[in-house]
């Protein structure tokens, strides 16, 4: 039998920010090119995780609306609050490194 009807398996693990490497200057080379590329790949993975988290929370909201029907205003408050809290965060809750210049972090 398939696991299609089983509840989705999720985890509540919170990971710390990753080791970060920036370029040496505005137009210069990175001090450690390998670490710079690994950090860029890690940021891309974190961005994808943030997008998927929002997608899953949105599916929960849609499922609650469909299940509750006209009573969704009263019965889906907690689900909507979880979705709203993630969506209004900067970068949709993506884990960010400690930037040397915080003005660089303007989003995705």
N, C-alpha and C positions, 0 to 999 in steps of 0.2 A: 504494500500500500504506500502511497506517496505521503510526503509530509506537507502537502499543500494546505491541509486544513489544520495543521498544528499552529499554535501561536508563534510569531516570529521570535527568533532567538537574538537577543540584544544584550549588550553589556553597558555598564555605567562607569567604565574605566575613564579616569581623567589623566591624561598624559602631560608631563611637564614640557615646557618649551624646549626645542632642540638646539643643538650647538649651531651657531650662526657665523657666517663669514661674509663680509662685504667686499666690494671692490676697493682698491687702494685709493683712488681719487675719482673725480667726476668722469674723466675719460681714460683713466689708467687701467692697468691690469690688476687683477685680484692678487693679493699677497700669496694666497694658497689656492691656485685654480681648481684643484680637485675638491677641496672643502667647499669652495664657492658653488661648484656644480652640484655637489651633494646637498647643500643647503637649499639651492633652488628646486631640486627635485623633491625635497622634503616639504617645502612650501606648497608645491603643486599637489602633493598627496594630502596635505592638511586642507587645502582648498576643496579638493574632491570630497573629503570626509564631511566638510561643512555643508556642501551642496546636498550630499546624500542624506545627511541628518535632517535638513529642511524638507527634503522630498518625503522622507518617512513620516515626519511629524504632520505634514500636509495630508498624507494618506490617512493618518489617524483621525484628523479633523473631518475629512470627507466621509470616512466610515462611520464616525459618530453621528454626523448629520443624517446620513441615510438610515441608520439604525433608529435614531430617536424621532425622526420625522418632525412634526410641529413642536415637539417639546425640546428641540435642540438648544433653545435659548437658555433653558434651565439646566439641562443634563450634560451639556458639552462645555461648560465653563472651564473646567480644569484642563481639558485637552486644548482648548483655544488659548488658554494662558501659557501653556508650555510652548506652543507654536509661536505665539506672539513674542515671548521672552527671547527666543532664539533669533527670530527674524530681525528684531530691532537692534541686536548687538552689532558692533562694528565688525565688518567682514563676516557677518553671519556666524559669529562665534569661532572663527578660525583661530587656531593657536598661532600666535605671532612671536617672533624672536625679539630679544631686546635690541632695538635698532640704535646705532650710534647717533644718528640724526632722526628723531621721531617724526620730523616733517616728511621724511621719505615714505612713511607708511600711510598712504592715502587710500588704501583699499587693494582690490585685486589688481 
